[in-house]
Amino acid sequence: MSGDANIPGEGNEITIKDIARICGVGVSTVSRAINNHPDINPSTKKAIMDTIAQYGYIPNNSARNLKRTDAKCIAILVKGLTNPFFAGMLRIVEEEVERRRYSLVLRHVEYSQDEVEVALELIKEKRLRGIIFLGGHFEHSADKLSKITIPFIIATAGCIPGSMSRNLYSSFTVDDEKEGYLMTKYLLGQGHKKIAILAAEDSNESVGRLRLSGYMRALKESGIEADDELICPMKDDIEYYSMENGYVVAEELLKKRKDVTAIFAISDVLAIGACRAIKDMGKRIPQDIAVAGYDGIDMGKYYSPSITTIKQPVDEIARDSILLLFDIISGRQEHQHKVYDAKLLIRESTSLAEAE
């Protein structure tokens, strides 16, 4: 390998020719490494792939299709696509994109994936005009986010980049820490003291961590010491924010702790899974165990018992996000940031705690 000679200047997009020159090989060799061709020395392939990672080169596998791609294209990147919370938001976005005669690229981002890396790949492969990120978290550096060279909006995400100028992106979200606090305060006000929470992993800087922070603040304010056994993270080997995850975590909790009188799940789908686990264990909701969720999905309203929840104004967030994105693209608006109020909906799944 020839080292770092002739590296492209700052601000220039690195190409496959640059990778070949840096590695001291031909373009065809780089292409074989990218396409996992067997006819290449393993050590050479490793060096090429390491260089690609080092310089952030994104192979453009769809170059032949670029001329046929509609330049009027919007991308939606969703963390948690199977969560019904996003269904209504996507419908509103799709309707507006179709009305404007744009094309829509919908990409599911796994919880283990880096949404910014996915976005950069899409920008490379499609002639995007803008991006909306739904869900996830944004603890990314300003340098990394600045690589996104088209307008982007962060919606319903937990952590907004603190090091990046707010003039370079837009954000639409609720205050998840505050709403998690308010739900926990409601349960405490119902007389519950042993309140478990179905939460996110400690390493997950998503909305789930903010809702957990609100739970912790409410307990502390009420003079209740947090019990580690009542903080129940979702399982890594089960799809996040799924009814199965809620079921498994709640079942494990209730087998271990008989004193729990309320469960706060950080999403409605987790709450529904937890309700099923409670029923399967012969317990009553809410008489034996109260259950509260978060999001306000329609399924929670029609489940039996209907789920007490924090309802996010998802239709308003979705509509504001896509309309602003089009206005920014057209030059009519600058970036904006808005924090919405959510609403506590008290339903059948919670009640006053029974006196001890």
PyMOL commands that set and color helices and strands:
alter all, ss='L'
color gray80, all
select helices_A, chain A and resi 16-23+27-34+42-55+63-68+84-99+115-125+142-145+176-189+207-221+228-230+243-256+268-280+298-302+314-330
alter helices_A, ss='H'
color red, helices_A
select strands_A, chain A and resi 73-79+103-109+128-134+152-155+170-174+195-199+231-233+262-265+290-292+309-311+337-340+343-345
alter strands_A, ss='S'
color yellow, strands_A
deselect
rebuild
show_as cartoon
